[in-house]
Amino acid sequence: MSASPGHPDAKGRYGAFGGRYVPETLVPALDRLQAGVDRFLPDPGFQAEYASELMSWAGRPTALTRATTLGKRWGAEVWLKREDLAHTGAHKINNAIGQTLLARRLGAKRVIAETGAGQHGVASAAAAARVGLPCVVYMGAVDVERQAPNVDRMKLLGATVVPVTGGDQTLRAAIDEALRDWVADPDGTYYVLGSAVGPHPYPFLVRELQSVIGREARAQMQQQAGGLPDVAVACVGGGSNAIGLFHPFIGDSSVRLLGIEAGGRGPGLGDNAASLTAGTPGVLQGSYTLILQDAHGQVQETHSVSAGLDYSGVGPEHAYLMQSGRAQYEVATDAEALDALLECAKHEGILPAIETAHAFAGARRFATANPGARILIGCSGRGDKDMPILQRTVLKELA
Ligand SMILES: *Cc1c(COP(=O)(O)O)cnc(C)c1O
């Protein structure tokens, strides 16, 4: 596991982005985490344990599937990296089990996590149960209401779910509450952060744990497709599945990297969650990155049909990759994503998560503009969790 040269620097910066913008009270906890990351991530014993859990418990390596019908329809060669087949149904388990194993090595007595839609909460609850640590999940009260089935899954996995009634009562408030808990007991508690966001070293740690996606996909493309893709496409919420897919390809200059954000209802402030394509630089939850804010620096509410992309910031490494030109970012609207979801389900027998469907919509647009392209899509998760919203939207129209 090696970082790309120079990134992040010693202060956790990717170009101008990243770093650590936190109150003094958080510094000891982050320093302790940093020391753990420096010591254990390169440690062969830790890596062997992590690799073994990924293989024997989380179901890795995940398959690389040729999407033959989509390829014919789009006039392209389409390959899917199947994180939907990973344990608990998405890429989030790669990060959750890695950080929970790290927590045990650091001597933590309990882990805490935040969750928005509930997917990271479920992955963290499962990982904590596996490793044998108690788990508390902070979740905005609005999300507890909206995502009841995931709340029950976390409880069955032995976690305690704490509804957060302050702030916006969604993901942002849940992260703030988890940070408060962590500060109170940085030695006994480990905070499992769910995406490549927040203060250094989290964006680096999450990227290193999620890069298993791109390493596997790169080798599988060479083996099954006979070469690298022309483009790798992934959806971007906080950016963890995308950076995990992209990172091992960064040195391959022939491989374009394309991230797809939530275009929501349209380009107006508050109507989407497109922090990279519509945001401006600022500090959010400990990191200098691109965020959705008004002219006075007030962070804006976001909208997306997919709960997992509904966040007003984005991981700092994506801001850097966009600024440096190494990766491009576009949006797919709610309607485009739902349309792409239907196409994939009907023609490939795979029901992707609505988050993932944004990547399919972006890939389809890329195929139209680049006939015959070889396209790798990060299939970040499965759509079973989205049944309630699918019943209210596309299923209604099918009826
Ligand atoms: C959480 C989630 C995402 C968005 O998170 P990233 O950190 O941007 O990857 C995307 N897809 C699925 C299936 C998710 O559960």
The ligand as an SDF file (V2000), in Angstrom:
LIG
                    3D

 15 15  0  0  0  0  0  0  0  0999 V2000
  -22.2320    5.2970    0.7480 C   0  0  0  0  0  0  0  0  0  0  0  0
  -22.3490    4.8870   -0.6700 C   0  0  0  0  0  0  0  0  0  0  0  0
  -21.8310    5.6780   -1.7320 C   0  0  0  0  0  0  0  0  0  0  0  0
  -21.2350    7.0360   -1.5170 C   0  0  0  0  0  0  0  0  0  0  0  0
  -20.1170    7.0880   -0.6970 O   0  0  0  0  0  0  0  0  0  0  0  0
  -18.6500    7.3170   -1.2830 P   0  0  0  0  0  0  0  0  0  0  0  0
  -17.8300    7.5580   -0.0680 O   0  0  0  0  0  0  0  0  0  0  0  0
  -18.6950    8.4970   -2.2020 O   0  0  0  0  0  0  0  0  0  0  0  0
  -18.2750    6.0860   -1.9960 O   0  0  0  0  0  0  0  0  0  0  0  0
  -21.9140    5.1950   -3.0170 C   0  0  0  0  0  0  0  0  0  0  0  0
  -22.4960    4.0040   -3.2890 N   0  0  0  0  0  0  0  0  0  0  0  0
  -23.0020    3.2280   -2.3140 C   0  0  0  0  0  0  0  0  0  0  0  0
  -23.6460    1.9310   -2.6840 C   0  0  0  0  0  0  0  0  0  0  0  0
  -22.9570    3.6380   -0.9740 C   0  0  0  0  0  0  0  0  0  0  0  0
  -23.4810    2.8560   -0.0190 O   0  0  0  0  0  0  0  0  0  0  0  0
  1  2  1  0
  2  3  1  0
  2 14  2  0
  3  4  1  0
  3 10  2  0
  4  5  1  0
  5  6  1  0
  6  7  2  0
  6  8  1  0
  6  9  1  0
 10 11  1  0
 11 12  2  0
 12 13  1  0
 12 14  1  0
 14 15  1  0
M  END
$$$$
